[in-house]
Amino acid sequence: MQQYLFEFIGTLVLVLMGDGVCAATSLNQSKAKGAGWVVIALGWGFAVMMGVLIAGPVSGAHLNPAVSLGLAIAGTFPWASVPGYIVAQMLGGFVGACLVWVFYKDHYKATKDQPDTMLGTFCTMPAIYNPWRNFLSEVIATCVLVFAILALATGGNAFNIGGAAASTGSLGAFPVTCVIMSLGMSLGGTTGYALNPARDLSPRCAHAVLPIQGKRDSGWNYSWVPAVGPMVGAAIAAGLYLLVF
């Protein structure tokens, strides 16, 4: 239960800070409005870092159902723990998104005539709506993410510190932070790089139930793409890892 609790807390912090940077750069009268894509990519990278620093020592800080699935397929995480991790992550994502709305409520009110902008602070929507190409974007980007996470722990990324062996993965949150930032800047332009159902589907549900003035529908016709795509990408990454390592 302690592991599930820290997955909940870590994912909550990830979404609070990640959706928070989207709100800060998008909502009217925010001091950060218009800061741009680079700030969003950096903000999401550091959001992941904060979540990992909090949850890592206890749960391993998956903070993402796709990561839990990928690690289980790769044989580095027990299947019995996957359902509990996913529930905790999804709940954390929901609560984190609700806290963003509470924090920026006045700014949501000032942006009530821009329903698409408000939705974009909760979840992803594609730049060009092409569901199967959008799905492929999420599959490829998440495959890179999970494959990189698995590769970070391999012996090939080992080095010596004072005569003791260590791996790049032992540096903690920083390598994954760099991967997230890189993915955002390079592969995020098509869909907004969800990579994580707990980062997208849970906040989308929050958008649906919160009393947000002037909001639109929650984009349910697209919601399957950032939910299913990352899970498929993670499974492919795990299969490739088993094949090549």
PyMOL commands that set and color helices and strands:
alter all, ss='L'
color gray80, all
select helices_A, chain A and resi 2-26+37-59+65-73+79-103+105-110+115-120+131-152+155-157+168-171+173-187+197-209+224-244
alter helices_A, ss='H'
color red, helices_A
select strands_A, chain A and resi 158-161+164-167
alter strands_A, ss='S'
color yellow, strands_A
deselect
rebuild
show_as cartoon
